[in-house]
Amino acid sequence: MVNPKVSRHPTICYRPIRPSDLMILQQLHADAFPIRYESEFFQNVVNARDIVSWGAVDRSRPNGHSDELIGFVTARIVQANESEIGDLLSYDSAKSDQTLVYILTLGVVDTYRNLGIASSLISEVIKYASNIPTCRALYLHVISYNIPAIHLYKKMSFKCVRRLHGFYLINGQHYDSYLFVYYINGGRSPCSPLELVTVAVSYMRRGLNSVAARLRKNEEKWPKWAKCKESRRLVGTQGRRNLTAECTGCECV
């Protein structure tokens, strides 16, 4: 696929992916990913069979290309209790209707990158998932060397919760994957042992600071004294500055 030229002020719009997008969708995936997807996957996307999708188009493109995809995102609804992030989600396991949205693929044509299109596509998925009362989170995988994608997900408040070693096998070589989660509709991460320790330490620190503050307040109510070894007499602290200068053999306590 030849990258289209971008007008100075492109008019980007978003719509569901349709059967007429099949060929361009296959080409965009081939250009964007080292992994090859089965034809069944694309058929499921364009026919909305168990997969939801959004496409980005540039309405300002001439010569009949104004409805041609220049970006895409695909996702699937999964059951929370059957997902790989069940241990990373605090939810009522007794409710079997709890769901998640798994983002499958995301891509933008090279010449249209850095225009906020990927962020907008992800926002479409977040809006969709947020309108599902039973949905508690979105999640996705990203290959470890895809730094721009990692920065994008962090910028959009996704949490990197796990590194999966050797998750991808590409041309006979294994690559790690990062697992990102975005919590919605009251979904949250369960408290880890480290989080519990952090909270306990925080409470203890606040308690100690409170005790120290009270002790300092009580000390201020009583006169303080300086003890001079040479004279063996007590001197009020009001004269402490002069005492230091005048009595060179004194130890002040």
C-alpha positions as CSV (number, residue, x, y, z in Angstrom):
1,M,0.0,0.0,0.0
2,V,1.3,3.5,-0.9
3,N,1.0,5.9,2.0
4,P,-1.5,8.6,1.0
5,K,-0.5,12.3,1.1
6,V,-1.9,14.2,4.0
7,S,-3.6,17.5,3.4
8,R,-2.5,20.4,5.6
9,H,-5.8,20.3,7.5
10,P,-7.1,16.7,7.3
11,T,-10.8,16.1,8.2
12,I,-10.6,12.9,10.3
13,C,-13.8,11.1,11.0
14,Y,-14.5,7.8,12.7
15,R,-17.0,5.0,11.8
16,P,-17.6,1.3,12.2
17,I,-15.6,-0.9,9.9
18,R,-17.7,-2.4,7.1
19,P,-17.4,-5.4,4.6
20,S,-16.3,-3.0,1.9
21,D,-13.2,-2.3,4.0
22,L,-11.9,-5.9,3.9
23,M,-9.0,-5.6,1.4
24,I,-7.7,-2.3,2.8
25,L,-8.0,-3.7,6.4
26,Q,-6.0,-6.7,5.5
27,Q,-3.3,-4.5,3.9
28,L,-3.1,-2.2,6.9
29,H,-2.6,-5.1,9.2
30,A,0.1,-6.6,7.0
31,D,1.9,-3.2,7.0
32,A,1.6,-2.6,10.7
33,F,2.3,-5.9,12.3
34,P,4.9,-8.7,12.0
35,I,2.2,-11.2,12.9
36,R,0.0,-12.5,10.1
37,Y,-3.7,-12.8,10.9
38,E,-6.0,-15.4,9.6
39,S,-8.7,-14.5,7.0
40,E,-11.3,-15.6,9.5
41,F,-10.2,-12.8,11.8
42,F,-10.8,-10.1,9.1
43,Q,-14.2,-11.7,8.2
44,N,-15.2,-11.5,11.8
45,V,-14.1,-7.8,12.0
46,V,-15.9,-6.5,8.9
47,N,-19.1,-8.5,9.6
48,A,-19.0,-7.6,13.4
49,R,-19.1,-11.2,14.4
50,D,-18.0,-11.2,18.1
51,I,-15.7,-8.2,17.4
52,V,-16.3,-4.5,17.5
53,S,-14.3,-2.1,15.5
54,W,-13.8,1.6,14.5
55,G,-12.1,2.9,11.4
56,A,-10.6,6.4,10.8
57,V,-11.0,8.1,7.5
58,D,-9.8,11.4,6.0
59,R,-12.8,13.1,4.4
60,S,-10.5,15.7,2.8
61,R,-8.8,13.1,0.6
62,P,-9.6,13.5,-3.1
63,N,-10.3,11.1,-6.0
64,G,-12.8,8.9,-4.2
65,H,-10.5,8.1,-1.3
66,S,-12.3,10.1,1.4
67,D,-13.9,6.9,2.9
68,E,-10.8,4.8,2.7
69,L,-9.4,3.6,6.1
70,I,-6.3,5.3,7.4
71,G,-6.6,3.8,10.9
72,F,-8.4,1.1,12.8
73,V,-9.0,-0.5,16.2
74,T,-10.6,-3.9,16.9
75,A,-11.8,-5.3,20.2
76,R,-13.7,-8.1,21.8
77,I,-15.9,-8.5,24.9
78,V,-14.7,-11.3,27.2
79,Q,-16.0,-12.8,30.5
80,A,-14.0,-11.5,33.5
81,N,-13.9,-14.8,35.2
82,E,-12.5,-16.5,32.1
83,S,-9.9,-13.8,31.3
84,E,-6.1,-13.8,31.9
85,I,-6.4,-10.7,34.2
86,G,-8.9,-12.2,36.6
87,D,-6.3,-12.0,39.4
88,L,-5.6,-8.4,38.6
89,L,-9.2,-7.3,39.0
90,S,-11.2,-6.7,42.1
91,Y,-14.8,-7.7,41.3
92,D,-17.6,-9.9,42.7
93,S,-16.7,-13.3,41.2
94,A,-20.1,-14.5,42.2
95,K,-21.6,-12.3,39.5
96,S,-21.0,-14.3,36.3
97,D,-22.0,-11.4,34.1
98,Q,-18.9,-9.3,34.8
99,T,-17.1,-8.5,31.5
100,L,-14.0,-6.9,30.1
101,V,-13.0,-5.5,26.7
102,Y,-9.9,-6.8,25.1
103,I,-8.3,-4.6,22.5
104,L,-7.0,-6.8,19.7
105,T,-5.4,-4.6,17.2
106,L,-4.7,-0.8,16.7
107,G,-2.9,0.9,13.8
108,V,-2.6,4.1,11.8
109,V,-1.0,4.7,8.4
110,D,2.5,6.1,8.8
111,T,1.8,9.5,7.2
112,Y,-1.2,10.1,9.5
113,R,0.7,9.4,12.8
114,N,1.2,12.0,15.5
115,L,-2.2,13.5,14.7
116,G,-4.0,12.0,17.7
117,I,-5.8,9.4,15.6
118,A,-4.7,6.4,17.7
119,S,-5.8,8.2,20.9
120,S,-9.2,9.0,19.4
121,L,-9.6,5.4,18.3
122,I,-8.8,4.2,21.8
123,S,-11.2,6.8,23.2
124,E,-14.0,5.3,21.1
125,V,-13.3,1.9,22.7
126,I,-13.3,3.4,26.2
127,K,-16.6,5.1,25.5
128,Y,-18.1,1.9,24.2
129,A,-16.9,-0.2,27.2
130,S,-17.9,2.5,29.7
131,N,-21.5,2.2,28.4
132,I,-21.6,-1.5,29.3
133,P,-22.7,-1.6,32.9
134,T,-21.1,-5.0,33.5
135,C,-17.7,-4.0,32.0
136,R,-14.9,-3.4,34.6
137,A,-11.8,-2.8,32.5
138,L,-10.1,-2.7,29.1
139,Y,-6.8,-4.5,28.6
140,L,-4.3,-5.2,25.8
141,H,-0.9,-6.6,25.1
142,V,2.0,-4.6,23.4
143,I,5.3,-6.0,22.3
144,S,8.2,-4.8,24.5
145,Y,10.0,-2.9,21.8
146,N,7.0,-0.8,20.6
147,I,8.0,2.2,22.6
148,P,5.6,4.7,20.9
149,A,2.7,2.4,21.7
150,I,3.8,2.0,25.4
151,H,4.1,5.8,25.8
152,L,0.6,6.2,24.2
153,Y,-1.1,3.8,26.6
154,K,0.6,5.3,29.6
155,K,-0.4,8.8,28.5
156,M,-4.0,7.5,28.3
157,S,-3.8,6.3,31.9
158,F,-3.5,2.6,31.1
159,K,-1.6,0.8,33.9
160,C,1.3,-1.6,33.0
161,V,0.6,-4.5,35.3
162,R,2.7,-7.4,34.1
163,R,5.5,-8.3,31.8
164,L,5.0,-11.6,30.0
165,H,8.3,-13.2,28.9
166,G,8.4,-14.8,25.5
167,F,4.8,-14.0,24.8
168,Y,5.3,-13.4,21.1
169,L,7.0,-15.8,18.6
170,I,8.0,-14.0,15.5
171,N,10.2,-15.6,12.8
172,G,11.4,-18.1,15.3
173,Q,12.4,-15.5,17.9
174,H,10.5,-14.8,21.2
175,Y,9.7,-11.3,22.4
176,D,8.3,-10.1,25.7
177,S,4.9,-8.4,26.0
178,Y,3.6,-5.8,28.4
179,L,0.0,-6.2,29.7
180,F,-1.8,-2.9,30.1
181,V,-5.2,-2.4,31.9
182,Y,-7.6,0.5,32.0
183,Y,-10.2,0.3,34.8
184,I,-13.8,1.6,34.3
185,N,-17.2,1.4,36.0
186,G,-15.8,0.8,39.5
187,G,-13.3,-1.8,38.4
188,R,-10.0,-1.7,40.2
189,S,-6.9,-3.6,41.0
190,P,-7.0,-5.7,44.2
191,C,-4.7,-4.6,47.0
192,S,-1.4,-6.4,46.7
193,P,0.8,-7.3,49.8
194,L,3.1,-4.4,48.9
195,E,0.1,-2.0,48.8
196,L,-1.0,-3.1,52.2
197,V,2.5,-2.6,53.6
198,T,2.6,0.8,52.1
199,V,-0.7,1.8,53.6
200,A,0.4,0.5,57.0
201,V,3.7,2.4,56.9
202,S,1.9,5.5,55.9
203,Y,-0.5,5.3,58.9
204,M,2.3,4.6,61.3
205,R,4.3,7.5,60.0
206,R,1.3,9.9,60.4
207,G,0.8,8.5,63.9
208,L,4.4,9.1,64.9
209,N,4.4,12.6,63.4
210,S,1.3,13.4,65.4
211,V,2.9,12.1,68.7
212,A,6.1,14.1,68.0
213,A,4.0,17.2,67.3
214,R,2.2,16.8,70.7
215,L,5.5,16.3,72.5
216,R,7.0,19.4,70.9
217,K,3.9,21.4,71.9
218,N,4.2,20.2,75.5
219,E,7.9,21.0,75.7
220,E,7.2,24.6,74.6
221,K,5.0,25.0,77.7
222,W,8.0,24.4,80.1
223,P,11.2,26.5,80.5
224,K,14.3,25.0,79.0
225,W,17.7,25.2,80.8
226,A,21.3,25.1,79.8
227,K,23.7,23.3,82.1
228,C,27.3,24.8,82.5
229,K,29.9,22.3,83.7
230,E,32.2,25.0,85.0
231,S,29.8,26.9,87.2
232,R,27.5,23.9,88.0
233,R,24.5,26.2,87.9
234,L,21.4,26.4,85.7
235,V,21.0,29.2,83.3
236,G,17.7,30.1,81.5
237,T,17.6,29.5,77.7
238,Q,16.9,33.1,77.1
239,G,20.5,33.7,77.7
240,R,21.7,30.7,75.7
241,R,23.1,32.7,72.8
242,N,25.2,34.9,75.2
243,L,26.2,31.8,77.2
244,T,27.7,30.1,74.2
245,A,29.9,33.2,73.6
246,E,30.8,33.9,77.2
247,C,31.3,30.5,78.7
248,T,33.6,28.5,76.5
249,G,33.8,25.5,78.7
250,C,30.0,24.9,78.9
251,E,28.1,21.9,77.5
252,C,24.5,22.9,76.8
253,V,21.8,20.3,77.2
